[in-house]
Amino acid sequence: MFRAVRRRRNPRLRRSDITVTDERAVRRAVKAASLGNAMEWFDFGIYAYLAGTIGRVFFPSGSDTVQLLSSFATFAVAFLVRPLGGMVFGPMGDKVGRKKVLALTMILMAIGTAAIGMLPSYAAVGFWSPLLLILFRLLQGFSTGGEYGGASTFIAEYAPDRRRGYFGSFLELGTLAGYTGAASLVTGLTAWLGSDTMDAWGWRIPFLVAGPLGIVGIYLRLRLDDTPAYLKLEEGGVRVSEAANSVETTARGDLARIFRQHWRMLILCIALVGAYNVTDYMLLSYMPTYLSDELHYSETHGLLILVATMVLLMLIINQVGRLNDRYGRKPLLMTGMLGFFVLSAPAFVLVRQGSLIAVSAGMLMLGLSLVCLLGTMSAALPAMFPTAVRYGSLSVGYNLSASLFGGTTPLVITALIGVTGSEMMPAYYAMAAALVGVIAVACMKETAQQPLEGSPPSVQSHEEAAAMVHSKAPTPKF
């Protein structure tokens, strides 16, 4: 009798319970999610790198600091609606499928970005100009609320368990590529047209480029099937354990249940993502403005240094993915958090020296700490939640944190420097965020090389599946 109870609680793993991934399908899924993500962050990055120009075009009155604060406040506005986007698109992705929602977020982002490129300036229509800018920034933020949670879930559910970190790193490779493309385009246009022409009409070009790029991203995403984990959940085919079966019955799209049943993981996700976002936006969005406004670099010069840093990170991020598959998510995340806690102050001391070598060295120190987080987060975060509520829970947790701590980073740092007069405030802010991150990483559980909760094991070959079944089979007793 006791043996029967044990079998019921821990049923024997069968070959039909295991998903054998198709390498070509996985690579197509990773490419579509990553390229779409790159285009999303290309759209979003343009605004950050044109912050000074946006301030002059849409907020012409007041000092340079007031213009910059107004521009960054509008940047932060998009993050206010990201949680709302996450609460809408996340549960929708759990209900109707991952790929449909990802295509929808791509459409909305492309519309919002292209519309900003067609807005009249403050000189032409006065108050209506910044008002319309805020409106389309809200549309951008709303669409982004469904992007990261969906794209990371999409790749995590397609990837085999032993290589989820490697394939997940391509998502952040797409993020870096989007930022790099945006920074490169803005830098090239500024060098070619000059600041006066950029203020007059050149700033529109990067925003208008987003339209055609968005069409490409939509096409790539709609060509794919939904993830194997989601399709098995739809078919009721997940039979790994009683716990997994109970997850399947959870009402998808039920935000109340997400907050009630998964609040501990939501808090951990918010803390982890908050630390990650502060350091991410501090380096990738705010640093060019810091170099130009505080150290009086030209806008082009500051962007070129950032582009060089991001290209280097792109070259090594997939190796970070391989490392966290081999050694675990927690060691890589802890390395990144401790790197920011220990190295932020020395890095900004170097940056403040002003020479090209010193600034590049400081940026590199911050970049190497960041890449440990970038190459690991997209595999670690989806594994925190069960399949049935993964898209919704991750979108809610990620975007609540991004709203509170991510998009506000440039605004908060600019305000802190204005109040204190200390050019070291970015370092102190990053250190405080990293300390929170260290605590969050210590509290999370290791998920490397393990099946996603609520999903069957996922392997690369039939031989690996057979070996897994054999290893889980009970030892016969004589």
Salt bridges, closest charged atoms under 4 A:
ASP17 OD1 - ARG239 NH1 3.86
GLU23 OE2 - ARG27 NH2 2.93
GLU23 OE2 - ARG163 NH1 3.73
ASP94 OD1 - ARG98 NH1 2.85
GLU147 OE2 - ARG221 NH2 2.72
GLU157 OE2 - ARG98 NH2 2.69
GLU157 OE2 - ARG390 NH1 2.71
ASP161 OD1 - ARG164 NH2 2.50
ASP199 OD2 - ARG56 NE 2.81
GLU234 OE2 - ARG252 NH2 2.48
ASP254 OD2 - ARG257 NE 3.34
GLU299 OE2 - ARG56 NH2 3.81
ASP325 OD1 - ARG329 NH1 2.97
GLU423 OE1 - ARG352 NE 3.43
GLU464 OE2 - ARG162 NE 3.30
